[in-house]
Amino acid sequence: MRILGLDPGLRHTGWGLLDVDGNRLRYVADGRVDSDDKAELAIRLVQLHDGLVEVIRTWTPDEAAVEETFVNKNPTSTLKLGLARGVVLLVPAKAGLRVAEYGANHIKKSVVGAGHADKTQVQHMVRMLLPGTTFQTPDAADALAVAICHAHHRQTSAAIAGIRLQVAR
């Protein structure tokens, strides 16, 4: 199972890939899709779209996981981040991938053990959990943390869904 983790941002969207075999995680790749902050908003969203389409085409993940957006104090920034996040959700879904979403505190708790861990702690644990990881940017490290979180929780989610299906019959 190959999981694509995504950390949405309008300027920089981080991505990270890992392979999951049972409870074993293996680092595959990471990177960042950038948009030109001098371009119009619509063009920037196209840049994110095209970059993510290329990541999915190149690495052929089986599932994707996306970090949920937190609310900023600036409503304009929040709206723009929401638009970027929409693209980040759309691209893997359009490619036929199952897309899960996790809040930042949930991701940090899954990776570090504390929901209010700082970026340095998250990056350290990503390196510990994925030996050989040399993430290129902090955005890529965050995306790998999203993928790790999904790897840890996807089996539980599937089991719960299966239980619900059995009870519904």
C-alpha positions as CSV (number, residue, x, y, z in Angstrom):
1,M,0.0,0.0,0.0
2,R,1.4,3.4,-1.0
3,I,0.2,6.4,0.9
4,L,0.5,10.0,-0.3
5,G,0.4,12.6,2.5
6,L,-0.4,16.2,1.6
7,D,0.1,19.4,3.6
8,P,-2.0,22.0,1.8
9,G,-0.8,25.5,1.3
10,L,-1.3,28.1,-1.5
11,R,2.3,29.1,-1.7
12,H,3.8,25.6,-0.9
13,T,2.0,22.3,-0.7
14,G,4.1,19.5,0.8
15,W,3.8,15.9,-0.3
16,G,5.3,12.7,1.1
17,L,5.0,9.1,0.1
18,L,5.5,6.0,2.1
19,D,4.9,2.3,1.5
20,V,3.0,0.4,4.2
21,D,3.4,-3.4,4.7
22,G,1.4,-4.4,7.8
23,N,2.8,-2.2,10.5
24,R,6.1,-1.5,8.6
25,L,6.6,1.9,7.1
26,R,9.1,2.7,4.4
27,Y,10.0,6.1,3.1
28,V,9.6,6.5,-0.7
29,A,9.8,10.2,-1.7
30,D,8.9,13.7,-0.7
31,G,8.7,17.2,-2.2
32,R,6.8,20.4,-2.5
33,V,4.6,21.8,-5.2
34,D,5.0,25.6,-5.3
35,S,2.8,28.3,-6.9
36,D,4.0,31.7,-8.1
37,D,2.9,34.2,-5.4
38,K,3.0,37.0,-8.0
39,A,0.5,35.2,-10.2
40,E,-3.3,35.6,-10.1
41,L,-5.1,33.3,-7.7
42,A,-6.7,31.1,-10.4
43,I,-3.3,30.6,-12.0
44,R,-1.8,29.6,-8.7
45,L,-4.5,27.0,-8.1
46,V,-3.8,25.6,-11.6
47,Q,-0.1,25.4,-10.7
48,L,-1.0,23.4,-7.6
49,H,-3.3,21.2,-9.5
50,D,-0.8,20.4,-12.3
51,G,2.0,19.8,-9.8
52,L,-0.1,17.3,-7.8
53,V,-1.3,15.5,-10.9
54,E,2.3,15.0,-11.8
55,V,3.2,13.7,-8.4
56,I,0.3,11.1,-8.6
57,R,1.2,10.2,-12.1
58,T,4.9,9.6,-11.2
59,W,4.5,7.8,-7.9
60,T,1.1,6.0,-8.3
61,P,-0.1,6.1,-4.7
62,D,-3.0,3.9,-3.5
63,E,-4.5,6.3,-1.0
64,A,-4.1,9.9,0.1
65,A,-4.4,11.8,3.3
66,V,-4.7,15.5,3.8
67,E,-4.2,17.8,6.8
68,E,-7.3,19.7,7.7
69,T,-7.2,23.5,7.6
70,F,-7.1,25.4,10.8
71,V,-8.8,28.8,11.0
72,N,-6.5,31.9,10.7
73,K,-7.2,35.3,12.2
74,N,-7.1,36.8,8.7
75,P,-10.3,35.8,6.8
76,T,-8.7,36.4,3.4
77,S,-5.8,34.1,4.2
78,T,-8.2,31.5,5.5
79,L,-10.3,31.6,2.3
80,K,-7.2,31.3,0.1
81,L,-5.9,28.4,2.1
82,G,-9.4,26.8,1.8
83,L,-9.2,27.2,-2.0
84,A,-5.8,25.6,-2.1
85,R,-7.0,22.8,0.2
86,G,-9.9,22.2,-2.2
87,V,-7.5,21.6,-5.0
88,V,-5.4,19.3,-2.8
89,L,-8.5,17.2,-2.0
90,L,-9.8,17.3,-5.6
91,V,-6.7,16.0,-7.4
92,P,-6.3,12.6,-5.6
93,A,-10.1,12.1,-5.5
94,K,-10.3,12.7,-9.3
95,A,-7.5,10.2,-9.7
96,G,-9.7,7.6,-8.0
97,L,-7.8,7.6,-4.7
98,R,-9.5,7.3,-1.3
99,V,-8.8,10.6,0.5
100,A,-8.7,10.8,4.3
101,E,-8.5,14.0,6.4
102,Y,-6.8,14.5,9.7
103,G,-6.6,17.5,12.0
104,A,-3.2,18.9,12.9
105,N,-3.4,17.9,16.6
106,H,-4.5,14.4,15.6
107,I,-1.5,14.1,13.3
108,K,1.0,15.4,15.9
109,K,-0.5,13.1,18.5
110,S,-0.2,10.1,16.1
111,V,3.5,10.9,15.2
112,V,4.9,12.5,18.4
113,G,2.5,11.4,21.1
114,A,1.5,15.0,21.9
115,G,-1.1,17.0,20.1
116,H,0.7,20.3,20.6
117,A,4.2,19.2,19.5
118,D,6.2,21.8,17.6
119,K,7.6,21.4,14.1
120,T,11.0,20.3,15.3
121,Q,9.6,17.5,17.3
122,V,7.5,16.3,14.4
123,Q,10.5,16.4,12.0
124,H,12.6,14.4,14.5
125,M,9.9,11.7,14.9
126,V,9.4,11.5,11.1
127,R,13.1,10.8,10.8
128,M,12.9,8.2,13.5
129,L,9.9,6.5,12.1
130,L,11.1,6.6,8.5
131,P,14.9,5.8,8.5
132,G,16.6,7.2,5.5
133,T,14.2,10.1,5.2
134,T,15.9,13.2,3.9
135,F,12.8,15.4,3.4
136,Q,13.5,18.4,1.3
137,T,11.4,21.0,3.2
138,P,9.4,21.4,6.4
139,D,6.3,21.2,4.2
140,A,7.4,17.8,3.0
141,A,8.1,16.7,6.6
142,D,4.6,17.7,7.5
143,A,3.2,15.8,4.6
144,L,5.1,12.7,5.7
145,A,3.6,13.1,9.1
146,V,0.2,13.1,7.6
147,A,1.0,9.9,5.7
148,I,2.3,8.3,8.9
149,C,-0.9,9.3,10.7
150,H,-3.0,7.7,8.0
151,A,-0.9,4.6,8.0
152,H,-1.5,4.2,11.7
153,H,-5.3,4.9,11.6
154,R,-6.4,3.4,8.2
155,Q,-6.7,-0.1,9.6
156,T,-8.7,1.0,12.5
157,S,-11.0,3.0,10.3
158,A,-11.5,0.1,8.0
159,A,-12.2,-2.2,10.9
160,I,-14.8,0.2,12.3
161,A,-16.4,0.5,8.8
162,G,-16.5,-3.2,8.6
163,I,-18.2,-3.5,12.0
164,R,-20.8,-1.0,11.0
165,L,-21.5,-2.8,7.8
166,Q,-21.9,-6.1,9.7
167,V,-24.3,-4.5,12.2
168,A,-26.3,-2.9,9.5
169,R,-27.1,-6.2,7.8
